[in-house]
């Protein structure tokens, strides 16, 4: 049973990590209307930060699985983001040559 709980907590960590990254993307997505959207962006970052921090503090014996979920998604995100970004840069440079 504890293995099943650890898996669920790990998946919760992955989900909350996704939501935190999405909240930080609000800064980039809404930069053109930052004067009006600024409170909304800050509020979403704070809310998801609190929602992510609470389980980390309250899980006790399962905290490690939760933190591994957080770190695992950030690692997977970076591994998928960087190669795509490099390919995009290469395509733009080859389009400029043509």
N, C-alpha and C positions, 0 to 999 in steps of 0.2 A: 504494500500500500504506500509506503514512503517513496518508492521509486515513482509511482504514478503521481504523487503530489509534487515531487521534484520536477517531473516533466511538465506538469501544468504550470508551476511557478516559473520554470525556464521559458515557456511560451509566453507567459504574462510579461516577463522581462523583455522578450523580443518585441512584443506588441507595444509596450510603453516606450521602448527605445525608438520605434518607428514614429510614434506620435510626437516625441520630443524633437526628432529631426524635422518632422513636418511643421512643427510650431516654429522652429528656427528658420525654415524656408519662408515663413510669413514675412520676414524682414526683406527678403529678396523679391518676393512676389508683389508686395504692396509698397515698394519704395517710391513709386510715382505718386502715390496718394498718402505718403507717410504722415503728413500733417493731420489728416482726418483718421487714418487707420492706426496711428501710433498707439493709442490706448488699447485697441483691440489686439494688436500684435503682442504688446507687453503682457497683457492679461492672459493670452493663450500660452505664452511661454511660462509665466508664473503658475498657471493652473496645472499645466502638464508637468512642470517641475515638482510641484507639491504632490500631484498624484503619483509621480514616479518615486519620490522620496519616501512617502508613507509606507508602501510595502517593504522597502529596504529597511526601514526601522522596525517594522512590526512583525516581520516573518520569523525572526528567531533562528531556529535550526535550518530553515530553508532559505535563508538570506543568500548563501553562496550560490545556489541554483539561480536565484533571481538575478544576481549581479553577473553571473556567467551569461545569462540571456541578454542582458543589456550590452555587455561587451561583445558578445558574438554577433549581434546584429550590426553594431557599429563597424566591426571588422568586415563582415559580409558586404555592408554598404560601401565601404571604402574600396574593397576589392572589385566591386562591380562598377563603381563610379570612375575610378582612375583610368582603367583601360578604355572605357567609352569616351572619356574626355580626350585622351590621347588620340584616339581614332578620329574624333571630330576635328581636332586641330590639324591632323594630317590631311583630312579631306578638304578643309578650308584652304590649306596651303596649295594642294594640288589644283583646286579650282581657280586660285589666283594665277597660277602658271598658265592655265589654258586661256 
